[in-house]
Structure formats: C-alpha cells, structure tokens
Amino acid sequence: MNRYDLSLEHANLTRIGYVDVLVPPEVVGLAEDQVMAVPWAAPLWAEGGRVRVGAAAWFADIAGERLVFDPLQAADAVLRADRATEERHQDAVARVFESAGFARDSIDLVVMTHIDGVGMLAWRDANGGWAPFFPNARILISERMLEDFRAAPGSSADDIERAAWQSLLDAGLVDTFADGEWIMPGLRAAMLGGHCPGHAVFHFGGAGEPPELTMLGHLAVSPLHLATGECAALHTDPARAWAALYAVADDERLLVGPLWPSPGYGRWVDGVLVSGV
C-alpha cells in the first residue's frame, strides 16, 4: 500500500494505492517514441519507453460524508482475469482499504467519472452473484453515461461489466447527476465528454471560486497525455478530449488521474507536470 494525502479548503483527499506497474505504451494508446519524447516522463511516470500506471482509489472526506472515486477502475483484465484471481484481489483490496482507515462500510458515496469495467465497484461472491463493494454507499454516474449503458445492446453472460452494473441498477443503488450539478458543497460535476459521451470530471472548490483540484477521469489516462496530443486510440472524440483536458489544466490547479501511478496528482506548469505540489 502507498498513501498520499491532500488537504483542500473544502475537502481532504487520500489516494490509497494497491499497485503501480509498468505497461507497454500501446496499453495507454501511445507509442514508445512518444513516451521517450516527453522530457519529464522518467522516472516517475515512465521508464525505458514503458508507461507506469496505478491501480488505486481516491477517497474524499467532504461536507461530513466519505466518498470514493473510480475505485480501481479499468483494471478488470488483471484484477478479474479469472475467478480465483478475482477473489484474491477483492479480499486483498478490502484489507488494504481497511488498514488505511477506509473500511468498505465507512463509504457513503461512490462517484464515477464513467463506466469502464467493474473495478472495485462491486463484489462477486462464490456463486457468481454481485453486491456493492461498498455496502453502505450510493453510486453516482452521469445521466448521459447511464442512458448510453441502458441503450447498449445486451451482452453475453460473461460480460462482467454489464452483469455487475445491471445488478447494482436492479438493486436501486445507482443515482445520476447532470452537467454542472453540485454533488455537495465543494464538489461539482462537469460532463466534458471526449473520452466517451457521458464522461465527467469533478471540480473541488467553493461556489464562485476557481477549482483547487480537478479529478480528470480518463481525459488523461497517463500524465503523459498532457504532452502527447490527441489520442484516437483512447477517446471517441479525440479533439474534444484534448480541448477539455487543457480547459482544466492550464490554470495550474491540482490534477488527479485515477490511473496515474504514485503520487497520482500534479500541476501542469509551463509544459511540465509537476508532481507532489
């Protein structure tokens, strides 16, 4: 486990990391020459042409509630590769969270930038049934994202993303937010699209104040995407994703990426992502 804490005016944030790994650049839609061309990539965000990514969860204590954002999302191919692997990782992640002071039953709200697999949003039991990973929490997703999920053609029984989300929907645990809606004082949603039509980011800060921090979701799967240009491999609308990314980066606010490796955040300053500030 690795832990990083951020104290904002309206919230306290904590990143609990499960694992950071190096992956081939094509996993994040890049080529090796693009990675090597970013002068600030190594050693924190990349190494030897490979890109470092993290399986982690960001927690927030805000307005008297405890939230978690995109918990270990987009890692199903590894964390849920088969049933034995899935059971091992579910138990291990739960222990990591609890040992850090974020027990599963202490979470009030799970906030999702979009749907991208199961991650640790849901818990699959030995019989294949699904329950919420955070048993006392509601789940929030954008209105557009939920509409698109419901409108998509039905998938096969081995599509765990659809099975898990459908179970949570059937249990009445999923709520939606609209573009610009205040989730609670100090936290506002913005549906910027780009990565997928219903993709949202979350701004931390008071009403009428510039955001202190923005949680980017997958507008930048890796910090390197702040420097490598439009990425057709990752986004349904690459130009919109690129424009949206810079709309929330250029004022040097703190930026968080759910898949970024430790410490998982930084500021975009003069063409460099400065970490740990």
C-alpha positions as CSV (number, residue, x, y, z in Angstrom):
1,M,0.0,0.0,0.0
2,N,1.1,3.6,-0.6
3,R,-0.8,6.6,0.7
4,Y,-0.9,10.3,-0.3
5,D,-3.0,12.9,1.4
6,L,-4.1,16.3,0.1
7,S,-5.8,19.0,2.3
8,L,-8.0,21.4,0.4
9,E,-10.2,24.2,1.6
10,H,-13.4,22.2,1.3
11,A,-12.2,18.6,1.4
12,N,-9.5,16.2,2.5
13,L,-8.4,13.7,-0.2
14,T,-6.4,10.5,0.2
15,R,-5.0,8.2,-2.5
16,I,-4.7,4.6,-1.4
17,G,-2.6,2.7,-4.0
18,Y,-2.9,-1.0,-4.5
19,V,-0.2,-1.5,-7.1
20,D,1.8,0.5,-9.7
21,V,3.1,-1.4,-12.7
22,L,4.9,-0.7,-16.0
23,V,3.0,-1.5,-19.1
24,P,3.7,-1.3,-22.9
25,P,2.9,2.2,-24.2
26,E,0.2,0.9,-26.5
27,V,-1.9,-0.1,-23.5
28,V,-2.4,3.6,-22.9
29,G,-2.7,4.5,-26.6
30,L,0.9,5.7,-27.1
31,A,3.9,4.6,-29.0
32,E,7.4,4.2,-27.5
33,D,8.8,7.2,-29.4
34,Q,6.0,9.4,-27.9
35,V,6.9,8.3,-24.4
36,M,10.6,8.8,-24.9
37,A,10.0,12.3,-26.4
38,V,8.5,13.6,-23.1
39,P,11.4,15.0,-21.2
40,W,9.7,14.8,-17.8
41,A,8.3,11.3,-18.2
42,A,11.0,9.4,-16.4
43,P,11.5,8.2,-13.7
44,L,8.1,8.9,-12.1
45,W,5.6,8.4,-15.0
46,A,7.6,6.1,-17.3
47,E,10.7,4.1,-17.6
48,G,12.6,2.9,-20.6
49,G,9.8,3.6,-23.0
50,R,7.2,1.8,-20.9
51,V,4.4,3.7,-19.0
52,R,3.7,3.4,-15.3
53,V,0.1,3.1,-14.3
54,G,-1.6,2.6,-11.0
55,A,-4.5,0.6,-9.5
56,A,-5.7,2.9,-6.8
57,A,-8.7,4.6,-5.2
58,W,-9.1,8.3,-4.3
59,F,-11.1,8.9,-1.1
60,A,-12.5,12.3,0.0
61,D,-14.0,13.5,3.3
62,I,-16.2,16.4,2.4
63,A,-19.2,18.0,3.9
64,G,-19.5,15.3,6.5
65,E,-19.5,12.5,4.0
66,R,-16.9,10.0,2.8
67,L,-16.6,9.5,-0.9
68,V,-14.5,7.2,-3.2
69,F,-13.8,8.0,-6.9
70,D,-13.4,5.4,-9.7
71,P,-12.1,2.6,-7.4
72,L,-9.5,0.6,-9.3
73,Q,-11.5,1.1,-12.5
74,A,-10.3,-0.1,-15.9
75,A,-8.2,-2.9,-14.4
76,D,-10.6,-5.9,-14.8
77,A,-8.3,-7.7,-17.3
78,V,-5.8,-8.1,-14.4
79,L,-7.8,-8.0,-11.2
80,R,-10.6,-10.1,-12.5
81,A,-8.8,-12.3,-15.0
82,D,-10.4,-15.4,-13.6
83,R,-12.5,-16.3,-10.6
84,A,-9.6,-17.3,-8.3
85,T,-7.7,-14.1,-9.2
86,E,-10.8,-12.1,-8.7
87,E,-11.5,-13.5,-5.2
88,R,-7.9,-12.9,-4.2
89,H,-7.8,-9.3,-5.3
90,Q,-11.2,-8.4,-3.8
91,D,-10.1,-9.6,-0.4
92,A,-6.7,-8.0,-0.7
93,V,-8.1,-4.6,-1.8
94,A,-10.6,-4.7,1.1
95,R,-7.8,-5.3,3.6
96,V,-5.7,-2.5,2.1
97,F,-8.5,0.0,2.4
98,E,-9.4,-1.1,5.9
99,S,-5.8,-0.9,7.1
100,A,-5.6,2.6,5.7
101,G,-8.7,3.7,7.7
102,F,-11.2,3.4,4.8
103,A,-13.2,0.3,5.5
104,R,-15.7,-0.7,2.9
105,D,-18.7,0.0,5.2
106,S,-17.4,3.5,6.0
107,I,-18.1,4.9,2.5
108,D,-21.2,6.9,1.9
109,L,-20.9,7.6,-1.9
110,V,-19.1,6.1,-4.9
111,V,-18.6,8.7,-7.6
112,M,-17.8,7.6,-11.1
113,T,-16.4,9.6,-14.0
114,H,-17.8,7.0,-16.4
115,I,-18.3,3.3,-16.8
116,D,-15.2,1.4,-17.7
117,G,-15.4,-2.1,-16.3
118,V,-16.2,-3.1,-12.7
119,G,-13.0,-2.3,-10.8
120,M,-13.9,-2.4,-7.1
121,L,-17.3,-1.0,-7.5
122,A,-19.0,-4.4,-7.0
123,W,-18.1,-7.6,-5.1
124,R,-18.7,-11.0,-6.8
125,D,-19.4,-13.8,-4.4
126,A,-18.5,-17.5,-4.7
127,N,-21.8,-18.2,-6.5
128,G,-21.2,-15.5,-9.1
129,G,-23.7,-13.0,-7.7
130,W,-22.9,-9.3,-7.4
131,A,-23.2,-7.0,-4.4
132,P,-21.9,-3.5,-3.9
133,F,-18.2,-3.4,-2.9
134,F,-19.0,-0.6,-0.5
135,P,-22.2,-1.9,1.1
136,N,-23.5,1.3,2.6
137,A,-22.8,3.6,-0.4
138,R,-24.9,5.0,-3.1
139,I,-23.4,5.2,-6.6
140,L,-23.3,8.3,-8.8
141,I,-22.8,8.4,-12.6
142,S,-23.7,11.0,-15.2
143,E,-27.2,10.9,-16.7
144,R,-25.7,10.5,-20.2
145,M,-23.4,7.7,-19.2
146,L,-26.3,5.7,-17.7
147,E,-28.5,6.4,-20.7
148,D,-25.8,5.1,-23.0
149,F,-25.3,2.0,-20.8
150,R,-29.0,1.2,-20.8
151,A,-29.3,1.7,-24.6
152,A,-26.4,-0.5,-25.4
153,P,-27.2,-4.0,-26.8
154,G,-27.4,-6.8,-24.3
155,S,-24.1,-8.6,-23.8
156,S,-23.3,-12.2,-23.1
157,A,-23.4,-13.7,-19.6
158,D,-19.6,-13.5,-19.3
159,D,-19.6,-9.7,-19.7
160,I,-18.9,-8.9,-16.1
161,E,-19.1,-5.1,-16.6
162,R,-22.7,-5.4,-17.7
163,A,-23.6,-8.1,-15.2
164,A,-22.2,-6.1,-12.3
165,W,-23.7,-2.8,-13.2
166,Q,-27.1,-4.3,-14.0
167,S,-27.1,-5.9,-10.6
168,L,-26.4,-2.6,-8.9
169,L,-29.1,-0.9,-11.0
170,D,-31.6,-3.6,-10.2
171,A,-30.8,-3.1,-6.5
172,G,-31.7,0.6,-6.9
173,L,-28.3,1.7,-5.8
174,V,-27.4,4.0,-8.7
175,D,-28.2,7.7,-8.9
176,T,-27.3,10.3,-11.6
177,F,-26.0,13.8,-11.8
178,A,-26.4,16.5,-14.5
179,D,-23.8,18.7,-16.1
180,G,-22.7,21.4,-13.7
181,E,-24.6,19.9,-10.7
182,W,-23.1,20.4,-7.3
183,I,-22.8,16.9,-5.8
184,M,-22.4,18.6,-2.4
185,P,-20.9,21.8,-1.2
186,G,-17.3,22.0,-2.5
187,L,-17.8,19.4,-5.3
188,R,-19.2,20.0,-8.7
189,A,-19.6,17.7,-11.7
190,A,-18.8,18.7,-15.3
191,M,-19.8,16.5,-18.2
192,L,-17.0,17.2,-20.7
193,G,-17.3,14.1,-22.9
194,G,-14.4,13.4,-25.2
195,H,-13.3,10.1,-23.7
196,C,-16.9,8.9,-24.2
197,P,-20.1,11.0,-24.5
198,G,-21.0,10.6,-20.8
199,H,-17.6,11.2,-19.3
200,A,-17.4,13.6,-16.4
201,V,-14.8,15.3,-14.4
202,F,-15.1,16.6,-10.8
203,H,-14.1,20.1,-9.6
204,F,-13.2,20.6,-5.9
205,G,-13.8,24.2,-4.7
206,G,-16.4,26.6,-3.4
207,A,-19.1,28.2,-5.5
208,G,-17.7,31.3,-7.3
209,E,-14.1,30.2,-6.7
210,P,-11.7,28.7,-9.2
211,P,-11.3,25.0,-8.6
212,E,-8.4,23.9,-6.3
213,L,-8.3,20.4,-7.9
214,T,-10.0,18.6,-10.8
215,M,-10.4,14.8,-11.0
216,L,-9.8,14.1,-14.7
217,G,-11.1,10.6,-15.0
218,H,-9.7,9.2,-18.3
219,L,-9.3,12.5,-20.2
220,A,-5.6,11.7,-19.4
221,V,-5.2,8.0,-18.7
222,S,-1.5,8.7,-18.2
223,P,0.1,12.1,-17.2
224,L,2.0,11.8,-20.5
225,H,-1.2,12.5,-22.3
226,L,-0.9,16.2,-21.2
227,A,2.1,16.3,-23.6
228,T,1.5,13.8,-26.4
229,G,-1.5,15.4,-28.2
230,E,-4.8,13.9,-29.4
231,C,-5.2,10.2,-28.8
232,A,-7.6,8.5,-31.2
233,A,-6.8,5.1,-29.6
234,L,-8.5,6.1,-26.3
235,H,-11.2,8.6,-27.0
236,T,-14.4,8.5,-29.0
237,D,-13.8,12.2,-29.8
238,P,-10.1,12.9,-29.5
239,A,-10.2,16.6,-30.4
240,R,-12.9,17.2,-27.8
241,A,-10.9,15.2,-25.1
242,W,-7.8,17.2,-25.9
243,A,-9.6,20.6,-25.6
244,A,-11.4,19.5,-22.4
245,L,-8.1,18.4,-20.9
246,Y,-6.5,21.8,-21.4
247,A,-9.6,23.6,-20.3
248,V,-9.0,22.3,-16.8
249,A,-5.1,22.1,-16.8
250,D,-3.8,25.5,-17.9
251,D,-4.6,27.4,-14.7
252,E,-2.2,25.2,-12.7
253,R,-4.8,23.7,-10.5
254,L,-4.1,20.3,-9.0
255,L,-4.9,17.5,-11.4
256,V,-5.8,13.9,-10.4
257,G,-5.8,10.9,-12.7
258,P,-7.4,7.7,-11.3
259,L,-4.9,5.5,-13.3
260,W,-1.9,7.7,-12.6
261,P,0.8,6.0,-10.6
262,S,2.0,7.3,-7.2
263,P,1.6,10.0,-6.2
264,G,-1.3,10.2,-8.6
265,Y,-1.5,14.0,-8.9
266,G,0.4,17.1,-10.0
267,R,0.1,20.6,-11.6
268,W,0.6,21.4,-15.3
269,V,3.2,24.2,-15.1
270,D,5.0,25.6,-18.2
271,G,4.6,22.4,-20.2
272,V,5.6,20.1,-17.3
273,L,3.5,18.0,-14.9
274,V,5.0,18.9,-11.5
275,S,4.2,16.2,-9.0
276,G,3.8,16.4,-5.3
277,V,2.8,20.1,-5.0
